[in-house]
């Protein structure tokens, strides 16, 4: 990964940062817009355009404000886009 990808700790696998007691990170997009509407992923619905994956155990890799496909290399993506 490169310097444009942040590791955010404490995600809930629905995946959002709504429970401050679980981890210590907040969604940088929500911080920038002073909201809580953005989620990394919602089961069977969507994946955030800044979501770059999960690192063991429960850290989200986030590229905000750079869209994922502009940050990851082809080798870092596990399927054809």
Secondary structure, DSSP 8 states (H G I E B T S, - for coil): --TT-EEEE--BTTTB---TTT-S---HHHHHHT-S---SEETTTEE-TTEEEEETTTEEEE-TTS-HHHHS-GGG-SS--
